[in-house]
Each structure stands twice: as C-alpha cells, then as structure tokens.
Amino acid sequence: MLPLLFAAPSWPYRLSSVPVDCRGLAICLATAWTFLLASSQSIAEAPAVDNSTTDQTSPEKFFVERVAPLLREHCFECHSHESGDSSGNLMLDSLAGMLVGGSRGASIVPSQPDQSLLLRAVLYDDNELQMPPSEKLDDEAIATFRTWLADGAAMPEALRGDLSGTGTAGSVDSRTLAVQAHWAYQPPRRWSLTDASAPSNESACNSANAIDAIIESNLASAGLSLSPPADRTTLLRRLSYDLTGLPPTQAETEQFLSDPRDDQAVTSELIDRLIASPSFGERWARFWMDVSRYADNKGYVFQEDREYPGAHQYRTWLI
C-alpha cells in the first residue's frame, strides 16, 4: 500500500529545475523517498515468522529443569564428551549417546522406563549395575527419571546430538546444556532438614538446633567433634561480624552479657534483631550486586548520559 500512497512525488524531480538554495533539501527528500519505497517493499515481501517451533513443549521443559541437572551432577563425570570419559563406552550427554548406549546396549527406551537400563541402574535393583556408584539417588530423583522416560525421553532439539555413520554419538552442545542446567534457571525448591541423614551419635541427637545435628553427625563420621560452646562475648562478636560486618557496640555488649535469660533465648533474639537491621541488608546485598555487576553509572563516557536512571531503586530493593 505504501508505494500506491506515494506513487508520484509532489516536488520537481529534475535537480536542474530546483533553485540552488533548495537543492540540498531536494536531495534529502529524494533520498528519503527512495529509502521509503525500498523499506515498504521489503516489509510487504518479508515472510511471516512462525514462533511455534521455538517454544519448548512441556516434556522438553521438564528435561531442562529437572533431568538435565541430575545428569550433570551425577552422570557426566564418567559419561560425557566434556569430561572425556566414557565408562562402559556409554555417553549420556546427548540423546544419540543414550540411544546408542554402551557395552550393555541402549541406556534408555523412550516411553518404556522399566525397559531402560538408566532407570535400572539408579534403582539399584541389579547388584552389577548400580549408578551412581557412590550412593543411590533419592526417591524424588528416581521418580524424575521415570517420568521423563515414560513421557518419551523428550529433550530440546539443540541437545539431542546426531548419530554418525560409525554408529557412535555425535557431538553435543555441552555449553547449551551447562547453561540450561545452571542453578539460576532451575525452579525454586524448598529443602527440608528431614532430608538429611539421621544423626548417628548421642550428642547430635541432643543438639538444640537441627542444623547442628547434621554438622555433628558428619563430624562424628569423620572422627571429629565440635568445639566447646563459645562464651557470650565471643558469640556476640561472631554473630555481629557475620551478619552485619560490624563489631557490636559497647552498649550492645553490656546488654547481651547482662541479660538473665538462657543463652538460647538471648541468642535467638539477637539474631532476629541483627537480620532486621539495615546493616544486614547493606552487607549481604553487596555480594549479589557484585555477581550482577551493579553500577550507578557507566564510568568515563562521552556524548551520553553517565547515569543509569533509576538504578538506585534496584539497590534499595536488594537492601
């Protein structure tokens, strides 16, 4: 439609017929006219973009968010091109590698989880096939593999790899998998202290804090023991420096030491107060701001604004 709307220019098209004083303007208008016609034709002829193929289906998203992190954490150390290791001639960093399998055959059978060696290995049902060898995965991880296999073992096209003429797994885009399996792209999970192994020694069972029980249990397994409880002065300084980065004031020290309540009650109240203080946000927001490369301005720049408008609002929100 644009060429029809501007079919005939309203200005003289011969440069010689234009007054000398107006020739610069005429040249600019002619250039703009040519660009407008070319742009309108390109827009009219541009093919429509089909976004349907770029959206990940639900099973593919499930693989990226749930299955890929498990493979990277528990399997790639011994079965990936990235590590250079292929125990049992098995590669698990591409769909092709899984289908080709290793010395025992294909590691997965899409839509048939019970026939897949991968699931049999993580179930520990076979004494000669138990993966990962260090320890059995938890029930949630095993259920994740079962669901993925039952849904057809879907994964994004970029991560599937290709079968070469020799029947071996083709190269895999390990960088893409590493990015998509990164913790920052995983959905939030709420961890429970009950997920940890039960303490095996009496002192851990009598711990006032569940986290202490886990620490004491691990120390006991290594033949170590906790240091004796810190006195109130030491505890106050540790908590103040850890949470706010600042030493306690003289008044805070005197108040904490003279409080007649038991240590647990006084300590819990102190922790709550320090976390609620502005100094806590100022200290710990800095670490995230370093990771996100926060800046109020662009540094030494010319011919443009140095400031990032509104950047301080993000800093204030973090704090």
Number of C-alpha atoms within 10 A of each C-alpha: 9 12 12 8 7 12 10 8 10 7 10 10 12 8 13 9 9 15 10 10 8 10 14 12 11 19 13 10 14 14 11 12 14 10 11 15 15 12 13 14 13 11 9 10 9 9 8 6 6 7 7 8 7 9 10 14 13 12 18 20 16 19 23 24 18 18 21 19 19 19 17 18 10 16 18 19 16 19 23 22 20 15 10 12 15 16 13 13 16 24 28 26 27 25 25 23 28 22 20 21 22 19 11 10 15 18 24 25 19 16 17 14 21 14 15 18 19 24 22 19 19 22 18 17 11 10 7 8 15 18 18 14 13 8 11 15 17 11 10 9 15 18 14 16 21 19 18 21 24 16 17 16 23 21 22 17 11 12 19 20 17 16 17 11 8 7 11 18 25 20 18 22 16 16 11 12 19 13 12 18 22 15 12 9 11 13 8 8 6 5 8 7 12 9 8 13 11 13 21 15 14 11 15 23 17 12 14 10 11 16 13 17 24 21 14 23 24 18 14 17 12 9 8 11 14 12 6 6 8 10 10 16 13 11 12 21 16 16 18 21 14 15 17 19 16 15 15 18 11 9 8 12 15 12 11 19 14 9 11 9 10 8 14 11 10 15 17 10 11 17 14 10 11 17 14 11 12 11 17 20 18 16 17 16 16 15 11 13 14 10 8 9 8 14 14 13 13 12 9 6 9 8 5 7 10 13 12 11 10 9 13 13 10 11 17 11 9 14 15
